[in-house]
């Protein structure tokens, strides 16, 4: 469901689209797991015709994973370093840029901004900063 919400329902058939989707999914995975808090259901209680739901406080998937205690200290430290070293604004910019490129590819335009010089130095530095995590 998250994929269709972010990518849409258009048909993508080119190799360029596959490359952009790979970049989009990588950035989206990091943003969702490291920075996007969500509520998880704690309990549900029926009172006549009403259902009363109680939720845990919102937390990211990374916080829930680390709270289980089932991850080694070494891996926990790696994950925390990954979160500290990742900029959520860069991830969101990557997601938005990829969405724009996919929209252009789906509309049938030939040059979707994927060629050399399309993003300039910003795209190069952004790719370098993200390739460590992907």
N, C-alpha and C positions, 0 to 999 in steps of 0.2 A: 504494500500500500504506500509506503514511504517513497518507493521508486517512482510510481506513477504520479504521485503528488509533486515530485521534484522534476521529473523528466517530461511527463505528459503522455498522451496516448498516440502521438504521431509515429509513423513507421520510419525507422532509421535502418538503412541497409548498407551504408558505405563503410569502408575501412576507417575513414576519418571519423565517422560517428562512433565507431567502436573505441578509437583512441580517446576521444573526448569523453565518452561514457566511463572509461577506465579512470581517467583523471577526476571526473565528477564523483564517482563512487568512492575513490580514495579519500578525497577531501570531505565528503559527506559522512563517511564512516568515522573519520577522526572527530569531526565536529559533533556528531551525535553521541559517540561513546565517551568523549572527554569533557564536553561542555554543555550538553543539552539535558537539563534535569527533567525528570518525569515523576509523576505520582504512581505508586503501586498500591493496589488494594490490600488492606490489612484484614478487614473483616466485613461481612455483609450480614445484616440482621433484618428479618422480615417482621413488621409490626402491622398486622392486618393487611391492608392493601398497599402499604408503603414499605419501601426497602431503604434501610438506613445503612449507608456505606461509610466505613472509616478507612482512611488512607495513611500510609507512612508519609513522613515529610518528604518533599521532593529531593531527589538526589540523582546524580549522573550514574550511568552504568558502571563507570570506573569506580566511583565511590562505593557502590553496592558490592562490586567484586572485591575491593580491598577490605571491606567490612566483614566479609565472610571468613577471612583468616586462612583460606585454603590456597593462597598464593605465597610462594616463597618470598623471603625478604629481598633477595636479589631481583626477582621479577617485579615486585612491588616498587622497588627503587627505580627500575627502568621505566615503569609505567608513569610514576610520578614525574620523572625527568622528561618524559615525552609530553606530559601535560604542561609542565612549566615551559618547555621549549617551543610549544606550538601556539601560534597567535590565532585566536578564533576569528579575528577580522580578516586575516589573510585567507583562512579557510572559506569564509563566507564569500569573499571576493572571487575566489576560485570557483565556487559553486555557481555564482551568478554569471561569471564569464562563460563557463561551460554551458549553462542553460541558454545563453544567447547564441553561442556557436551551434548548439543542437537545433535551436529554432531556425537559424539560417540554413542549416543542412536539410532540415525537414521541409523547408519551403522550396527547396530546389535550387537555391542560389549556389553558384559554383565556388566563389571565394568566400568562405565563412570565417576569414580572419585566422586561418591556421598556417598560412605560409610564412616565409621568413620576413621579418620586419613587421609582422602584424601586431605584436604586442610590445615590441621594442625591448629595452633593457629591463623594464619592470617585469615582463613575463619571464625573462631569463633568470632574474634574481629570485622571483617567486617560485619558479620550478626548482631551482637549486635548494631553496629553503624547505620545500615540500618533499623532495625526493628522498630525503633522509627518513621520513616517516612512512612513505608509501612503499 
